[in-house]
Amino acid sequence: MHDYLWDIIWSKSLEQFIFITVEEIYVFDEKTMTIGQYPVICNNDKTNWWCGTCSNETLFISTMGRGAPIFEYILCPMIKLVKEY
């Protein structure tokens, strides 16, 4: 990681921690003690991630700024963007 850590979320369905930095989303596997970038949640438009939260099967990530969008991702069986609010 080459950025400040903004938020840490526990995902029960993934059984991993999700780390949010300004430019990237990472997962931390406590069993193997490895950190990996989440390739599915890409940042092609250089969105500045801010914070997030998880339900059992859904990840919500918000961006910085006034009126900033919130992105909803389904975590299982595959991670995919569902909606932008």
ZADO-1210 file (C-alpha; in nm, 4 decimals, padded with zeros to 6 digits):
<atoms>
<atom x="00.0000" y="00.0000" z="00.0000" code="MET" pos="1"/>
<atom x="00.1294" y="00.3414" z="-00.0902" code="HIS" pos="2"/>
<atom x="-00.1504" y="00.5539" z="00.0421" code="ASP" pos="3"/>
<atom x="-00.3132" y="00.6551" z="00.3681" code="TYR" pos="4"/>
<atom x="-00.5587" y="00.4087" z="00.5139" code="LEU" pos="5"/>
<atom x="-00.8999" y="00.5776" z="00.5398" code="TRP" pos="6"/>
<atom x="-01.1206" y="00.2936" z="00.6602" code="ASP" pos="7"/>
<atom x="-01.1149" y="-00.0719" z="00.7630" code="ILE" pos="8"/>
<atom x="-01.4215" y="-00.2925" z="00.7250" code="ILE" pos="9"/>
<atom x="-01.4803" y="-00.6545" z="00.8237" code="TRP" pos="10"/>
<atom x="-01.6633" y="-00.8638" z="00.5640" code="SER" pos="11"/>
<atom x="-01.8294" y="-01.1627" z="00.7223" code="LYS" pos="12"/>
<atom x="-01.9090" y="-01.3226" z="00.3870" code="SER" pos="13"/>
<atom x="-01.5485" y="-01.2910" z="00.2632" code="LEU" pos="14"/>
<atom x="-01.4042" y="-01.3511" z="00.6102" code="GLU" pos="15"/>
<atom x="-01.1511" y="-01.0798" z="00.5351" code="GLN" pos="16"/>
<atom x="-01.0831" y="-00.7198" z="00.6238" code="PHE" pos="17"/>
<atom x="-01.1317" y="-00.4611" z="00.3508" code="ILE" pos="18"/>
<atom x="-00.8909" y="-00.1649" z="00.3557" code="PHE" pos="19"/>
<atom x="-00.9936" y="00.1592" z="00.1871" code="ILE" pos="20"/>
<atom x="-00.7300" y="00.4070" z="00.0746" code="THR" pos="21"/>
<atom x="-00.7824" y="00.7172" z="-00.1353" code="VAL" pos="22"/>
<atom x="-00.7086" y="00.5416" z="-00.4640" code="GLU" pos="23"/>
<atom x="-00.7385" y="00.1672" z="-00.4020" code="GLU" pos="24"/>
<atom x="-00.9362" y="-00.1017" z="-00.2223" code="ILE" pos="25"/>
<atom x="-00.7436" y="-00.3900" z="-00.0622" code="TYR" pos="26"/>
<atom x="-00.8336" y="-00.7094" z="00.1216" code="VAL" pos="27"/>
<atom x="-00.6391" y="-00.8479" z="00.4135" code="PHE" pos="28"/>
<atom x="-00.6466" y="-01.2219" z="00.4763" code="ASP" pos="29"/>
<atom x="-00.5677" y="-01.2714" z="00.8437" code="GLU" pos="30"/>
<atom x="-00.5093" y="-01.6450" z="00.7965" code="LYS" pos="31"/>
<atom x="-00.2273" y="-01.5976" z="00.5457" code="THR" pos="32"/>
<atom x="-00.1345" y="-01.2435" z="00.6620" code="MET" pos="33"/>
<atom x="-00.1425" y="-01.1176" z="00.3029" code="THR" pos="34"/>
<atom x="-00.2748" y="-00.7954" z="00.1546" code="ILE" pos="35"/>
<atom x="-00.4028" y="-00.7904" z="-00.2008" code="GLY" pos="36"/>
<atom x="-00.5555" y="-00.5247" z="-00.4204" code="GLN" pos="37"/>
<atom x="-00.9177" y="-00.5761" z="-00.5134" code="TYR" pos="38"/>
<atom x="-00.9004" y="-00.5909" z="-00.8932" code="PRO" pos="39"/>
<atom x="-01.2773" y="-00.5885" z="-00.9386" code="VAL" pos="40"/>
<atom x="-01.3237" y="-00.2576" z="-00.7609" code="ILE" pos="41"/>
<atom x="-01.1156" y="-00.0482" z="-00.9944" code="CYS" pos="42"/>
<atom x="-01.0469" y="00.3186" z="-00.9854" code="ASN" pos="43"/>
<atom x="-01.0121" y="00.4050" z="-01.3520" code="ASN" pos="44"/>
<atom x="-01.1634" y="00.7505" z="-01.3146" code="ASP" pos="45"/>
<atom x="-00.9370" y="00.8259" z="-01.0145" code="LYS" pos="46"/>
<atom x="-01.2246" y="00.8472" z="-00.7705" code="THR" pos="47"/>
<atom x="-01.1095" y="00.9415" z="-00.4220" code="ASN" pos="48"/>
<atom x="-01.2468" y="00.6676" z="-00.1984" code="TRP" pos="49"/>
<atom x="-01.3415" y="00.7757" z="00.1505" code="TRP" pos="50"/>
<atom x="-01.5149" y="00.5169" z="00.3679" code="CYS" pos="51"/>
<atom x="-01.7423" y="00.2146" z="00.3583" code="GLY" pos="52"/>
<atom x="-01.9516" y="-00.0388" z="00.5384" code="THR" pos="53"/>
<atom x="-02.0604" y="-00.3987" z="00.4857" code="CYS" pos="54"/>
<atom x="-02.3732" y="-00.5983" z="00.5340" code="SER" pos="55"/>
<atom x="-02.3557" y="-00.9770" z="00.5057" code="ASN" pos="56"/>
<atom x="-02.3310" y="-00.9789" z="00.1259" code="GLU" pos="57"/>
<atom x="-02.3033" y="-00.6138" z="00.0241" code="THR" pos="58"/>
<atom x="-02.0246" y="-00.3558" z="00.0355" code="LEU" pos="59"/>
<atom x="-02.1024" y="00.0153" z="00.0236" code="PHE" pos="60"/>
<atom x="-01.8163" y="00.2539" z="-00.0531" code="ILE" pos="61"/>
<atom x="-01.8436" y="00.6311" z="-00.0605" code="SER" pos="62"/>
<atom x="-01.6186" y="00.8877" z="-00.2198" code="THR" pos="63"/>
<atom x="-01.4886" y="01.2241" z="-00.1012" code="MET" pos="64"/>
<atom x="-01.6659" y="01.5518" z="-00.1534" code="GLY" pos="65"/>
<atom x="-02.0011" y="01.7152" z="-00.1217" code="ARG" pos="66"/>
<atom x="-02.2778" y="01.5193" z="-00.2923" code="GLY" pos="67"/>
<atom x="-02.0356" y="01.2323" z="-00.3499" code="ALA" pos="68"/>
<atom x="-02.1756" y="00.9051" z="-00.4831" code="PRO" pos="69"/>
<atom x="-02.2004" y="00.5813" z="-00.2897" code="ILE" pos="70"/>
<atom x="-02.1215" y="00.2588" z="-00.4740" code="PHE" pos="71"/>
<atom x="-02.2972" y="-00.0675" z="-00.3871" code="GLU" pos="72"/>
<atom x="-02.1157" y="-00.3940" z="-00.4579" code="TYR" pos="73"/>
<atom x="-02.2391" y="-00.7509" z="-00.4142" code="ILE" pos="74"/>
<atom x="-01.9592" y="-00.9575" z="-00.2565" code="LEU" pos="75"/>
<atom x="-02.0645" y="-01.3173" z="-00.3220" code="CYS" pos="76"/>
<atom x="-02.0379" y="-01.5271" z="-00.5300" code="PRO" pos="77"/>
<atom x="-01.8485" y="-01.2669" z="-00.7375" code="MET" pos="78"/>
<atom x="-01.7823" y="-00.9034" z="-00.6597" code="ILE" pos="79"/>
<atom x="-01.9765" y="-00.6774" z="-00.8919" code="LYS" pos="80"/>
<atom x="-02.1101" y="-00.3254" z="-00.8957" code="LEU" pos="81"/>
<atom x="-02.4847" y="-00.3181" z="-00.8401" code="VAL" pos="82"/>
<atom x="-02.5717" y="00.0486" z="-00.8202" code="LYS" pos="83"/>
<atom x="-02.4350" y="00.3973" z="-00.7808" code="GLU" pos="84"/>
<atom x="-02.6366" y="00.6285" z="-00.5537" code="TYR" pos="85"/>
</atoms>
